[in-house]
Amino acid sequence: MRGKPKIRQGVVLSNKMDKTVVVNVERLVKHVKYKKYLKERTRFKAHDEQNQCGIGDQVEIVETRPMSHDKRWRVRTILKKAV
């Protein structure tokens, strides 16, 4: 039996590839010694079947089976279109 897939929200950085977008996900991490919160950024390649995402769009991505060497995420929904 499989568990729940991970879900992340981020901003599209690039849509130049066919059916693939690069999504930047930011999260806050507390420094162990100084107790200050730092922004940690991770870039994921996500599958976009209809090539609907544009640069600057806010999207929700979900974990999926490996689709290529780098792609292990899929665009679930577009939360907010860029202006």
Buried (B, 14 or more C-beta within 10 A) or exposed (E): EEEEEEEBBBBBEBBEEEBBBBBEBEEEEEEEEEEEEEEEEEEBBBBBEEEEBEEEBBBBBBBBEEBEEEBBBBBBEBEEEEE
